[in-house]
Amino acid sequence: MSDLLTNLFGPLDKSACIYFFLISIAFFIAFIFLLGSEVIYLLINSGKINLRVVTTGVIMLFNAFIAYFVNRLLYSMCSKSLA
């Protein structure tokens, strides 16, 4: 029973930190994609900009950047603590 609990809830090794690395890459790509789409929207619709769409885009950019930063921070903490 002790082995089962150790396997299920015990500490992971350093290779598990790659999860945070991959997620941070995914959110960085999402951030770049959202930034590009926001710039393209502003260039195409420069005459009639919808404030709601721009505000939503900025909020999505902020969320993607925060998710990228948090996962990068977690990866750094994970990899440094298990060094």
Secondary structure, DSSP 8 states (H G I E B T S, - for coil): -HHHHHHHHS---GGGGHHHHHHHHHHHHHHHHHHHHHHHHHHHTSSS--HHHHHHHHHHHHHHHHHHHHHHHHHHHHHHHT-
